[in-house]
Structure formats: structure tokens, C-alpha cells
Amino acid sequence: MAKKRPQTKAKRPQITDGARAVGADGQIPVVGAREPCPCGSGRRYKACHGRAAAQAATELVHRPFEGLAGEGDWVALRELVPAATVELTLKSGLPEGVPSVTLATVLPMAWPALRRDDGSVLLGLQNDTASGDISRDLADTLQRALTAAPGTPVEGRRAPADGPRLQDLLDPEGAFEPVVHEGFEFWVPDAENATPEVTASLERANAAAIPTVRLTGVDAAYWCETPDKNHLRWVMPHPEEQLLDALARLHAAGKSNLGEGTRLVGSFRAHGLTVPVWDLPSGVTAEDVEKPAAEFAERLAGALATDAPLTADERRARGGLTNRQVTLS
């Protein structure tokens, strides 16, 4: 069961009142099975959002994006980034009449996917999925979007157990280059002709989006701005125990920061990967942290290569980091 998320977690944009039932931290609270569902549907939790949670718990794939190009960015776009898009490359190429396939963090009205009027496909990443294998559910949605009538959304469903996964559909050699947006204007190429529902959804989503920037010098690291302080959240591919040991070595040596006034405060665990989090002073921009992050990556590489037993100070540092680790998924 997921623990409570800290304030550094980016809130996902809320699209409609019923699209994602949320508490103050953007996540559906866990309540008693017979209590009213927090989404406000009027149904008991076990018959509403608790049903999907129970299904997912029985067949959870802990690392659903493993084997895909840009695994760390997949995790970041799923859990941390409000507004971003990525052009996807299919193994079999684009079907006739489909000029492009684009992954998006969130789509209007919380649609799982959308076939636009021009035949292009948008695939939403942050939607709730019906099973414990996000990759299989997304692949099923993508396949149905490729054959949907232009101008129509694709509804979510539980993917067949023997259906393909994203790893079966996407080219592993294809580039995965996220483009982070300030807002969700990419939803509506023709804003003047958007429906009132989509326009209202766009306004709500833009109001909820936290300013976010992807660093260019290291992989899968994202700066974000909040009212009190800024943060850097960096999805790392290394085995968790090895990474925590390395971070503890650097922390104990006073080498875990990213410059004056910055502090490594803990980490997330998301989709099988570890996401260290730094607090940054409010005046520190994404550009300011580019060089310190690259230098930290070099220090981390050295610490990862060390297999000596942790010292007493390093064990204490590791305990502190572990105590501040929370699970997102």
C-alpha cells in the first residue's frame, strides 16, 4: 500500500470532478472498504475506486516500463511532471492514416487516448489503469486508438491478460525525448473551435500545473517550482540498495548537495526505480542546477563503484535517507 506522498510530489492536473477522485495531495485516500468512496460517487469504497486497487494488488508489475527507451523519463512523466509530450516510434511503423503517435501526461477530460480529426493519436499516461500492469493497459489503449474513428476519444478498460505490452509495440531503439510544457495548450491545436467542456478542462489543468523543467545535462532529472521552495527530483536506474549505499556515502561526506543552500532530503520509490529529491532555495532555477547536477553525477558514479562496508557515519546517513523514503507506486 502506498504511503502518504510528501509535499515535493507534483500534483497531477485535475481534469473533471469524476475523472480522478483525489484528496489534498492528488491521490485517492485509502479508507475502509464499507465507507463512502472519497471520490464523492456515493458508492462504498470497495465498489468504486477500491475495486481497481484490489485488482491491481493481485497482479502488480513493479517495474512496468523496464526495457523501454527512457525508462526513467517514463516514470517521471507518470508520477512527477504535470504537462509533457513525447513522440513515440512504433516497431511496425505508423498505420496508414495515422501521421503520428504522441504520449502525453494528461489528456482533456482525462481521456485514456484520443484520435484527433487529422488521424494522429494522443495517448494519456497518468490515467488510472484497470490492472496492475500499466504497460499492458497502455498498449491496449494505444492499439484501440490506432483504429478508432478520427475525432473520437478512447475509453479505458482492463486489457486482456494475453494482450501485448508497450515493450511489444514500441521501437526499443526509438528516441524518447520528453518536451515539458508550461501548460496544456497542446491539447487544442484549434483553440477557437474547442468545445466548452475541453476549454474548461484546459483552464482547470493549467491552474493546477506546477512549473517544471527537465534538465539537459543528466538523464531523467526534473526541477520544479513551488511557493515555498524549489525541488529537483531525479529518477535513477541503479539497484535500490546499491544506490542508497552510494547516496549515504556522499551524504556522510557532505557531498550530497547541489550547491549552497541545497539539501538531499530523501527519495521516492516509483515503478521499481528510486527518485532522490533535493530541496532548493526558491531563487535556484533549473539552469542554476545544471552544472551541480552533472558534478553530482560524477561523484555518484564513484560512490556506486565502491563496495567497501559502510562506516558508522555512513550507516547513520543511510538510515536517515531510508526513513525519509516514500512509495508512490
PyMOL commands that set and color helices and strands:
alter all, ss='L'
color gray80, all
select helices_A, chain A and resi 45-47+49-58+71-79+108-110+134-146+166-169+185-187+191-193+196-208+240-252+286-304+312-323
alter helices_A, ss='H'
color red, helices_A
select strands_A, chain A and resi 84-87+101-104+113-115+121-124+152-154+179-180+212-214+221-225+230-234+263-270+273-280+325-327
alter strands_A, ss='S'
color yellow, strands_A
deselect
rebuild
show_as cartoon
